[in-house]
Amino acid sequence: MLSYQFQVRPMTLGVTWTTLSELVLDSTVGVSTEEVIMDAAGQEIKKSLDFFAVKVAYSAATTNGYSPIVFDAEAGAGTQDSYIHTAQTISQAIERVGDVMYNSLNRGGVSRLVGGPAAVTYLRLNAGFTTKGQQPRIGGYQVGELYGIPVFKVPKAILPENTLMCVWKNENNEADVSVAFGTLVPFFSTGALQRKNFYKEAGLASFGDYVILNPGYFGLIQITNIRGI
């Protein structure tokens, strides 16, 4: 076992608004400008933290020594309804990722799927896909489940369009995970500061750190020949 000392670092965001906007919104529609902006900024920090976590995981997945599993969406080209039929076999690629982990670590599987837009949309062709657990389409969000595995979608700026990242967590041991995130203060605000030229500003931050415990709990699937991209 190894010890790791978390090095606290902030993820920050600054916001500003004018006194005029505050007066107009409050007097016309009864809306607090400060509350609206602070809520939006808080959601933005949460979204940024989610994206950062996926980037950390993807970086580990590309350097852990595993070769990506390549799945050809047009493998059955030439047969009737081959594209949809081939989509039913994506579970074999997912299981193969789990087998690679198992062969290397004597444990492993796939507990979560995170993918780029085209890859996740392709999963919807599979008969085992359901919209269970679906979340609002903001930031990184859950689109549903595939054979009971939660599926999340992130923009192509975070994961390539045709890529699925498979993540495993040991359900029998809460400490046996791929990455550990330590949060000291989830949300901190300086409060609104009034300036002499009639605008206000505030700073918001989240303080924490992370450490990669086992990069072998990540695996990648690249889906080639997806129609429409």
KAGIUR-V810136 format. One record per backbone hydrogen bond with DSSP energy under -1.0 kcal/mol. CO is the residue of the C=O (numbers start at 1). NH is the residue of the N-H. If there is no record, write none. Layout:
BEGIN
{{CO,NH} {CO,NH}}
END
This chain:
BEGIN
{{9,208} {11,206} {13,204} {15,202} {17,200} {18,22} {19,23} {20,24} {21,25} {22,26} {23,27} {24,28} {25,29} {25,31} {32,36} {33,37} {34,38} {35,39} {36,40} {37,41} {38,42} {39,43} {40,44} {41,45} {42,46} {43,47} {44,48} {45,49} {46,50} {47,51} {48,52} {49,53} {50,54} {51,55} {52,56} {53,57} {54,58} {55,59} {56,60} {57,61} {58,62} {69,222} {71,224} {72,75} {74,77} {76,79} {79,82} {81,85} {82,86} {83,87} {85,88} {86,89} {87,90} {89,92} {90,94} {91,95} {92,96} {93,97} {94,98} {95,99} {96,100} {97,101} {98,102} {99,103} {100,104} {101,105} {102,106} {112,167} {113,152} {114,165} {115,154} {116,120} {117,121} {118,122} {119,123} {122,125} {123,126} {126,129} {128,147} {130,145} {131,134} {136,138} {141,153} {142,135} {144,151} {145,130} {146,149} {149,146} {150,113} {151,143} {151,144} {152,115} {153,141} {155,158} {155,159} {160,163} {161,119} {162,223} {163,116} {164,221} {165,114} {166,219} {167,111} {167,112} {170,173} {173,176} {175,177} {176,170} {178,213} {178,214} {180,211} {182,209} {185,207} {188,205} {193,201} {195,198} {198,19} {199,195} {200,17} {201,193} {202,15} {203,190} {204,13} {205,188} {206,11} {207,184} {207,185} {208,9} {209,182} {211,180} {214,217} {215,218} {217,168} {219,166} {220,69} {221,164} {222,71} {224,73} {226,229}}
END
